[in-house]
Amino acid sequence: MSIPTPPSVTDLLIDLQRGRDGALDALMPLVYDELRSLAGRVLHAERPDQTLQPTALVHEAYLRLVDQRTANYDGRTHFYSVAATLMRRIVVDMARRRNAAKRGGGLLVRLDTGVDAAIDDALDVVRVDEALDALAAIDPRQARVVELRFFAGLSTEETATLLGVSERTIKRDWAMARAWLHRALSAT
């Protein structure tokens, strides 16, 4: 008699895409540590006095992932990319709420943390989000590269695989996007 092997992350992602009840609940314990690490990277880029903790960010992202019943994940890397995007949106939404409640009380993000970004000062996370949206209107792939490299913490190789381009293209896009963001964020 053989003992059945537990489902892999990939199997559960497929089940999730197919709409199987309980797939996300079965998936979360397998990916929780990585999501918490990802949340830590997202939050590490912010100013030290922000109050959101990685665990709370993961839980909020989980609630949003539950609402994405029709998501099609192309594997683990894509799943983590979607999770990082959701976490970025959560942090930006929180900053916008704080700005609305208290003028100038927004969260700050440091673009030099975890990556060799060209911008080394603290910036308002809402400004960064708006600049990324503006970059996406000009070059969607470059904006996606920033999101994947900075917010998701993916390597050049992982980003290239996910986007279906060469590592050289990712390096070029990364350099150009950083320069564009530096100019856009320095101008305001």
Secondary structure, DSSP 4 states (H G I P E B T S, - for coil): -PPPPPPPHHHHHHHHHTT-TTHHHHHHHHHHHHHHHHHHHHHHTB-TT----HHHHHHHHHHHHHH-TT----SHHHHHHHHHHHHHHHHHHHHHHHHHHSTT---EEETTSSS--S--SEEEHHHHHHHHHHHHHH-HHHHHHHIIIIIS---HHHHHHHHTS-HHHHHHHHHHHHHHHHHHHH--
